[in-house]
């Protein structure tokens, strides 16, 4: 299935790279920390059989530029709104994972007219309502952000994926490394994203979200505690929470078919 690649250049001189492919109603996918749109793999392919899928490289990674920092998850949400406007999509379903889920929260709050239905995957509300990241996980993220990319990917894989998935499919780490080695890499960009995630705060505003909202979380997540999805579900009016048993943090990689099914059922 063909995909169209586009680059948006806002007046500030930055660059946002995005792609559009598939068929059907529009769906936006927002990736997490240090991950470009190339890391959606099978999950994106499966969705494009049913939906027009728009993916972007968040600022700081992939083929998008790294603006002068610091920046926030609110700024990154404005980037997604700019991409939607540039693509001609008035309103879309939105799926955001991890840092992408933080961005999606602010997209729904700052640009509610751009969001049809909201899906927040293994993410956190930030602020006083969040279950804080475990110190060992926070240290692992900080260490990996300063490592050479090949070493960083191998070091962080046990934090991102369940032990069972790594045992069954160790080749996924080599797929990640192949993507990282063919894409531009900005250590400053990854650190900028890490700083934005650390300062994320939507807890105090979540009760203003009026969109139909689905929370998804793997119950074996070692990076973002599953309690965060419970708290998001309690805070966002009318939202619902569903679990992927045994799945780690990056469950669209581990369980692409099951995640696709959740998305299509929710947005049917």
C-alpha positions as CSV (number, residue, x, y, z in Angstrom):
1,X,0.0,0.0,0.0
2,X,1.5,3.4,-1.0
3,X,2.5,6.0,1.5
4,X,3.0,9.7,1.0
5,X,5.9,11.4,2.7
6,X,5.6,15.1,3.6
7,X,7.6,17.8,5.4
8,X,6.1,20.8,7.1
9,X,8.3,23.8,7.7
10,X,6.7,26.2,10.3
11,X,7.7,29.9,10.3
12,X,10.2,29.4,13.1
13,X,12.5,27.5,10.7
14,X,11.9,24.0,12.2
15,X,11.0,20.9,10.2
16,X,8.3,18.3,10.9
17,X,8.3,15.1,8.9
18,X,5.2,13.0,8.5
19,X,3.7,10.3,6.4
20,X,0.1,9.3,5.3
21,X,-1.0,5.9,4.1
22,X,-3.9,3.5,4.1
23,X,-7.6,4.0,3.5
24,X,-10.6,4.9,5.5
25,X,-11.2,7.4,8.4
26,X,-8.1,9.2,9.6
27,X,-6.1,8.0,12.6
28,X,-3.0,9.6,14.1
29,X,-0.3,7.6,15.8
30,X,2.1,9.4,18.2
31,X,5.3,7.6,19.2
32,X,7.1,7.8,22.5
33,X,10.6,8.8,23.8
34,X,13.4,8.7,21.2
35,X,11.2,6.7,18.7
36,X,10.5,8.0,15.2
37,X,7.5,6.9,13.2
38,X,9.5,4.1,11.6
39,X,9.2,2.1,14.8
40,X,5.5,1.4,14.4
41,X,6.3,-1.7,12.3
42,X,3.5,-4.3,12.0
43,X,1.0,-2.3,14.0
44,X,0.9,0.5,11.4
45,X,0.7,-2.0,8.6
46,X,-2.3,-3.7,10.1
47,X,-4.1,-0.5,10.7
48,X,-3.6,0.8,7.2
49,X,-5.7,-2.0,5.9
50,X,-8.7,-0.3,7.6
51,X,-7.8,3.3,8.3
52,X,-5.9,6.3,6.8
53,X,-3.0,6.4,9.1
54,X,-0.9,9.6,9.7
55,X,2.4,9.2,11.6
56,X,5.0,11.9,12.4
57,X,8.5,12.1,13.7
58,X,8.2,14.1,16.9
59,X,10.5,17.1,17.3
60,X,14.0,15.9,18.2
61,X,14.0,12.5,16.5
62,X,14.0,10.9,13.0
63,X,13.7,13.3,10.1
64,X,12.1,16.2,12.1
65,X,14.4,18.9,13.4
66,X,15.6,19.6,16.9
67,X,14.6,23.1,17.9
68,X,16.3,25.1,20.6
69,X,15.1,23.8,24.0
70,X,13.6,23.5,26.4
71,X,10.2,22.5,25.0
72,X,7.2,20.9,26.5
73,X,4.5,18.3,25.8
74,X,2.2,21.2,25.0
75,X,4.6,22.3,22.3
76,X,4.7,18.8,20.9
77,X,0.9,18.7,20.9
78,X,0.9,21.9,18.8
79,X,3.2,20.2,16.4
80,X,0.7,17.4,15.9
81,X,-2.1,20.0,15.3
82,X,0.1,21.7,12.7
83,X,0.6,18.4,10.9
84,X,-3.1,17.7,10.9
85,X,-3.8,21.1,9.5
86,X,-1.1,20.7,6.9
87,X,-2.4,17.3,5.8
88,X,-5.9,18.6,5.3
89,X,-7.4,16.4,8.1
90,X,-9.9,18.4,10.1
91,X,-10.5,15.8,12.8
92,X,-9.0,12.4,13.6
93,X,-8.9,9.6,16.1
94,X,-5.7,9.8,18.1
95,X,-3.5,7.0,19.5
96,X,-0.5,8.1,21.7
97,X,1.9,5.8,23.5
98,X,4.1,6.7,26.4
99,X,5.5,10.2,25.7
100,X,3.1,10.2,22.7
101,X,0.2,9.7,25.2
102,X,1.3,12.7,27.1
103,X,1.3,14.7,23.9
104,X,-2.1,13.3,23.0
105,X,-3.5,14.5,26.3
106,X,-2.5,18.1,25.5
107,X,-3.7,17.8,21.9
108,X,-7.2,16.9,23.3
109,X,-7.0,19.8,25.8
110,X,-5.4,22.5,23.5
111,X,-7.0,21.5,20.2
112,X,-10.2,19.6,21.0
113,X,-11.7,20.2,17.6
114,X,-8.9,18.2,16.0
115,X,-9.6,15.0,18.1
116,X,-12.5,12.6,17.5
117,X,-11.7,9.8,19.9
118,X,-8.7,9.5,22.2
119,X,-6.5,6.5,22.9
120,X,-3.8,6.7,25.6
121,X,-1.4,3.8,25.8
122,X,0.9,3.1,28.8
123,X,1.2,6.8,29.7
124,X,0.9,9.1,32.7
125,X,-1.0,12.2,33.7
126,X,2.0,13.9,35.2
127,X,1.7,16.3,38.1
128,X,0.6,15.4,41.6
129,X,-1.7,12.7,40.3
130,X,0.9,10.5,38.7
131,X,2.5,7.4,40.0
132,X,6.1,8.3,39.7
133,X,8.6,6.3,37.7
134,X,10.7,3.9,39.7
135,X,14.2,5.3,40.4
136,X,15.8,2.3,38.5
137,X,13.7,2.9,35.5
138,X,14.4,6.7,35.5
139,X,18.1,6.0,35.8
140,X,18.0,3.5,32.9
141,X,16.3,6.1,30.7
142,X,18.8,8.8,31.6
143,X,21.8,6.5,31.0
144,X,20.5,5.2,27.6
145,X,20.0,8.8,26.4
146,X,23.7,9.4,26.7
147,X,24.9,6.1,25.1
148,X,25.8,5.4,21.5
149,X,22.6,4.4,19.7
150,X,23.4,0.7,19.2
151,X,24.4,0.3,22.9
152,X,21.4,2.3,24.1
153,X,18.9,0.2,22.2
154,X,20.3,-3.1,23.6
155,X,20.5,-1.6,27.1
156,X,17.0,-0.3,27.2
157,X,15.2,-3.3,25.5
158,X,14.5,-5.2,28.7
159,X,12.8,-2.1,30.1
160,X,10.7,-1.5,27.0
161,X,9.7,-5.1,26.2
162,X,8.5,-8.0,28.4
163,X,11.1,-10.7,29.2
164,X,8.8,-13.2,27.4
165,X,8.7,-11.2,24.2
166,X,12.5,-10.7,24.2
167,X,12.9,-14.5,24.7
168,X,10.6,-15.3,21.8
169,X,11.5,-12.5,19.4
170,X,15.1,-11.3,20.1
171,X,15.4,-10.1,16.5
172,X,13.3,-7.1,17.3
173,X,16.4,-5.4,18.9
174,X,18.2,-5.8,15.6
175,X,15.2,-4.3,13.7
176,X,15.4,-1.3,16.1
177,X,19.1,-0.9,15.6
178,X,18.7,-1.0,11.8
179,X,16.2,1.9,12.0
180,X,18.4,3.9,14.3
181,X,21.4,3.5,12.0
182,X,19.7,4.7,8.9
183,X,18.0,7.7,10.5
184,X,19.5,11.0,11.7
185,X,20.3,10.9,15.5
186,X,20.3,13.9,17.8
187,X,21.3,13.3,21.4
188,X,20.2,16.8,22.2
189,X,16.8,15.9,20.7
190,X,16.4,12.8,22.9
191,X,17.4,14.7,26.0
192,X,14.9,17.5,25.0
193,X,12.1,14.9,24.8
194,X,13.2,13.4,28.1
195,X,13.0,16.8,29.7
196,X,9.6,17.4,28.3
197,X,8.3,14.1,29.6
198,X,9.8,14.8,33.1
199,X,7.9,18.1,33.2
200,X,4.6,16.8,31.8
201,X,1.5,17.9,33.7
202,X,-2.1,17.3,32.6
203,X,-3.6,16.0,35.8
204,X,-5.1,19.3,36.8
205,X,-6.9,19.6,33.5
206,X,-8.0,16.1,32.6
207,X,-11.5,16.5,33.8
208,X,-12.0,18.9,30.8
209,X,-11.5,16.2,28.2
210,X,-14.9,15.4,26.7
211,X,-13.8,13.0,24.0
212,X,-14.5,9.3,24.2
213,X,-11.3,7.9,25.7
214,X,-9.7,4.5,25.9
215,X,-6.8,3.7,28.2
216,X,-4.6,0.7,27.3
217,X,-1.7,-0.6,29.4
218,X,0.4,-3.8,29.5
219,X,0.3,-5.2,33.1
220,X,4.0,-6.1,32.8
221,X,5.1,-2.5,32.1
222,X,8.4,-1.7,33.8
223,X,8.7,1.9,32.7
224,X,5.4,3.6,33.4
225,X,3.5,2.0,36.3
226,X,0.1,0.6,35.4
227,X,-1.4,2.6,38.2
228,X,-1.1,5.7,35.9
229,X,-3.7,4.3,33.6
230,X,-6.0,3.6,36.5
231,X,-5.6,7.2,37.6
232,X,-6.2,8.5,34.1
233,X,-9.3,6.4,33.8
234,X,-10.6,7.8,37.1
235,X,-9.8,11.3,36.1
236,X,-11.1,11.5,32.5
237,X,-15.0,11.5,32.4
238,X,-16.5,8.4,30.8
239,X,-13.2,6.8,29.9
240,X,-12.5,3.1,30.0
241,X,-9.5,1.0,30.8
242,X,-8.4,-2.2,29.1
243,X,-5.3,-4.4,29.8
244,X,-2.9,-6.5,27.8
245,X,-1.9,-9.3,30.1
246,X,1.8,-10.0,30.2
247,X,2.7,-7.2,27.8
248,X,5.5,-4.8,28.5
249,X,5.7,-1.1,27.8
250,X,5.8,-1.2,24.0
251,X,2.9,-3.5,23.6
252,X,2.1,-2.4,20.0
253,X,5.4,-4.0,19.1
254,X,4.7,-7.1,21.2
255,X,1.0,-7.5,20.4
256,X,0.3,-5.7,17.1
257,X,-2.8,-7.7,16.3
258,X,-4.3,-7.4,19.7
259,X,-3.6,-3.7,19.8
260,X,-5.0,-3.2,16.3
261,X,-8.2,-5.0,17.5
262,X,-8.6,-2.8,20.5
263,X,-8.2,0.3,18.3
264,X,-10.6,-0.8,15.6
265,X,-13.2,-2.0,18.2
266,X,-13.1,1.3,20.1
267,X,-13.3,3.5,16.9
268,X,-15.9,1.4,15.0
